[in-house]
Amino acid sequence: MPGYAKNEAEAKERLLAYCDKIDLDPAWISDSKWETTVRIACDKKYGYDEAEKAIDSDKVDIAGEKAKSARQAKLDADASDLMDTIEATPGLDDSPAHKMLVHCAAAYVGGIRTNLGYGSKMSRTAYAAVRRQWTRISQEATGGVFTAFVSHDPQDKAELGKIWVGDTLAVRGVQGNLLVRIDGVRFNMHVDITD
């Protein structure tokens, strides 16, 4: 295998595989840093070794306590004061949608994976209620760090050919997805549907 990429597509493929190997979600790497890293991988002088070192450095920066503290400070200074608003709203406080948003916020602060799974399965009826809660929460998130709330109808992942969970033996059935951006980082909460 060459020490550098022949083109951007090859570089991106190998660098994404490297991110997966070191358990770093590439969504955390800014677009400008990612573009620079791809260029490094394509450069004969630097190649994959230096590009992977840059990714390693990004991972350390993302996971470091200083970075976590900075992300927590952004949540604490949220202009929409969304979490306090949810906690003061009957029907939203301690709701499944609230718990999912708290899980996404914890993942944001921790700098961990952006594709998350809700621990419990839900019926279609319960998931429809969560989607309504998600929409209601989104209406409170004006001018803050929480943006781009989206919810998707349940999909049968097996029918779509997306049955496998990553490169594991775990399989997916019917699944709904709730998305939110926190300070520009997109989080996807997967919800398994029972019927």
C-alpha positions as CSV (number, residue, x, y, z in Angstrom):
1,M,0.0,0.0,0.0
2,P,1.5,3.4,-0.9
3,G,2.5,5.8,1.8
4,Y,0.3,8.5,0.4
5,A,-3.1,8.8,-1.3
6,K,-3.4,9.0,-5.1
7,N,-6.4,11.2,-4.8
8,E,-8.8,12.8,-2.3
9,A,-11.4,9.9,-2.5
10,E,-8.7,7.3,-1.6
11,A,-7.4,9.6,1.2
12,K,-10.9,10.1,2.7
13,E,-11.7,6.3,2.6
14,R,-8.5,5.4,4.4
15,L,-8.7,8.2,6.9
16,L,-12.3,7.4,7.7
17,A,-11.2,3.8,8.3
18,Y,-8.4,5.0,10.6
19,C,-10.9,7.1,12.6
20,D,-13.1,4.0,13.0
21,K,-10.0,2.0,14.1
22,I,-9.1,4.5,16.8
23,D,-12.8,5.0,17.8
24,L,-12.9,8.7,16.8
25,D,-16.1,10.0,15.2
26,P,-14.9,12.2,12.3
27,A,-17.9,14.5,12.9
28,W,-15.8,16.0,15.6
29,I,-13.1,17.2,13.2
30,S,-13.8,20.6,11.8
31,D,-14.3,20.8,8.0
32,S,-11.1,22.9,7.6
33,K,-9.0,20.5,9.7
34,W,-10.4,17.5,7.8
35,E,-9.6,19.1,4.4
36,T,-6.0,19.8,5.6
37,T,-5.6,16.2,6.8
38,V,-6.8,14.9,3.4
39,R,-4.3,17.2,1.7
40,I,-1.5,15.9,4.0
41,A,-2.5,12.3,3.1
42,C,-2.2,13.1,-0.6
43,D,1.2,14.8,-0.2
44,K,4.1,12.6,-1.2
45,K,6.3,14.2,1.4
46,Y,4.0,13.6,4.3
47,G,1.4,11.0,3.4
48,Y,-0.7,8.7,5.6
49,D,1.7,8.7,8.5
50,E,1.5,12.4,9.1
51,A,-2.2,12.5,8.3
52,E,-2.9,9.8,10.9
53,K,-0.7,11.7,13.4
54,A,-2.9,14.8,12.8
55,I,-6.0,12.7,13.5
56,D,-4.4,11.3,16.7
57,S,-3.7,14.9,17.8
58,D,-7.3,15.9,17.0
59,K,-8.5,13.0,19.2
60,V,-6.4,14.1,22.1
61,D,-7.7,17.7,21.7
62,I,-11.3,16.6,21.6
63,A,-11.1,14.2,24.5
64,G,-9.0,16.4,26.7
65,E,-10.4,17.9,30.0
66,K,-9.9,21.4,28.7
67,A,-12.0,20.7,25.7
68,K,-14.7,19.0,27.8
69,S,-14.7,22.0,30.1
70,A,-15.1,24.4,27.2
71,R,-18.0,22.3,25.8
72,Q,-19.7,22.2,29.2
73,A,-19.3,26.0,29.5
74,K,-21.0,26.4,26.1
75,L,-23.9,24.3,27.3
76,D,-24.1,26.2,30.6
77,A,-24.2,29.5,28.6
78,D,-26.9,28.3,26.2
79,A,-28.8,31.5,25.2
80,S,-32.1,29.6,24.9
81,D,-31.7,28.1,28.4
82,L,-33.2,25.0,26.8
83,M,-32.5,22.4,29.5
84,D,-33.9,24.7,32.3
85,T,-37.0,25.4,30.2
86,I,-37.6,21.7,29.6
87,E,-37.2,20.9,33.3
88,A,-39.8,23.6,34.1
89,T,-42.3,22.4,31.5
90,P,-44.8,19.7,32.6
91,G,-45.0,16.9,30.0
92,L,-41.4,17.6,28.8
93,D,-39.5,17.3,32.1
94,D,-38.2,13.7,32.5
95,S,-39.9,12.7,29.2
96,P,-38.1,10.2,26.9
97,A,-37.3,13.1,24.5
98,H,-35.8,15.1,27.4
99,K,-33.7,12.0,28.4
100,M,-32.5,11.6,24.8
101,L,-31.5,15.2,24.6
102,V,-29.6,14.9,27.9
103,H,-27.8,11.8,26.5
104,C,-26.9,13.8,23.4
105,A,-25.6,16.7,25.5
106,A,-23.5,14.3,27.6
107,A,-22.0,12.9,24.4
108,Y,-21.3,16.4,23.2
109,V,-19.5,17.3,26.4
110,G,-17.6,14.0,26.4
111,G,-16.6,14.3,22.8
112,I,-17.8,10.8,22.1
113,R,-19.7,9.1,19.3
114,T,-22.4,11.2,17.6
115,N,-24.5,8.2,16.6
116,L,-26.3,7.1,19.8
117,G,-28.8,4.5,20.7
118,Y,-31.7,4.8,23.1
119,G,-31.5,2.0,25.6
120,S,-35.2,0.9,25.5
121,K,-37.3,-0.3,22.7
122,M,-40.6,1.6,22.0
123,S,-43.9,0.9,20.3
124,R,-44.7,3.0,17.3
125,T,-47.3,4.9,19.4
126,A,-44.7,5.7,22.1
127,Y,-42.2,6.8,19.4
128,A,-44.9,9.1,17.8
129,A,-45.3,10.7,21.2
130,V,-41.5,11.2,21.5
131,R,-41.5,12.8,18.0
132,R,-44.1,15.3,19.2
133,Q,-42.1,16.0,22.3
134,W,-39.0,16.5,20.2
135,T,-40.8,19.0,18.0
136,R,-42.1,20.9,21.1
137,I,-38.6,21.0,22.5
138,S,-37.3,22.4,19.2
139,Q,-39.7,25.3,19.5
140,E,-38.0,26.4,22.8
141,A,-34.5,26.2,21.3
142,T,-34.2,29.7,19.8
143,G,-30.9,31.4,19.5
144,G,-29.0,28.8,21.5
145,V,-26.5,25.9,21.0
146,F,-29.2,23.4,20.3
147,T,-30.4,23.6,16.6
148,A,-31.6,21.6,13.7
149,F,-34.0,19.3,15.5
150,V,-35.3,16.6,13.1
151,S,-37.3,13.4,13.6
152,H,-37.8,10.7,11.1
153,D,-40.6,8.1,10.6
154,P,-39.6,4.6,11.6
155,Q,-37.8,2.6,8.9
156,D,-37.3,-1.1,8.5
157,K,-33.6,-1.1,8.2
158,A,-33.5,-4.8,7.0
159,E,-35.8,-3.9,4.0
160,L,-33.4,-1.0,3.2
161,G,-30.4,-3.3,3.3
162,K,-29.0,-1.6,6.4
163,I,-29.5,-4.5,8.8
164,W,-26.0,-4.7,10.3
165,V,-24.8,-2.3,13.0
166,G,-21.4,-1.2,11.8
167,D,-19.0,-4.1,11.5
168,T,-20.7,-6.1,14.3
169,L,-23.0,-9.1,14.3
170,A,-25.8,-7.0,15.8
171,V,-28.7,-6.5,13.5
172,R,-31.3,-3.7,13.2
173,G,-35.0,-4.0,12.6
174,V,-37.4,-1.1,12.6
175,Q,-35.8,2.1,13.8
176,G,-36.7,5.7,14.3
177,N,-34.1,8.6,14.3
178,L,-34.1,11.9,16.2
179,L,-31.4,14.4,15.2
180,V,-30.1,17.6,16.8
181,R,-27.1,19.8,16.4
182,I,-25.3,20.9,19.5
183,D,-22.9,23.8,18.8
184,G,-22.8,22.6,15.2
185,V,-22.1,18.9,15.9
186,R,-24.9,16.7,14.7
187,F,-26.1,13.9,16.9
188,N,-28.4,11.0,15.8
189,M,-30.4,9.1,18.4
190,H,-31.5,5.7,17.1
191,V,-34.7,4.3,18.6
192,D,-35.6,0.7,18.1
193,I,-39.3,0.1,17.4
194,T,-41.0,-3.0,18.7
195,D,-43.9,-3.3,16.2
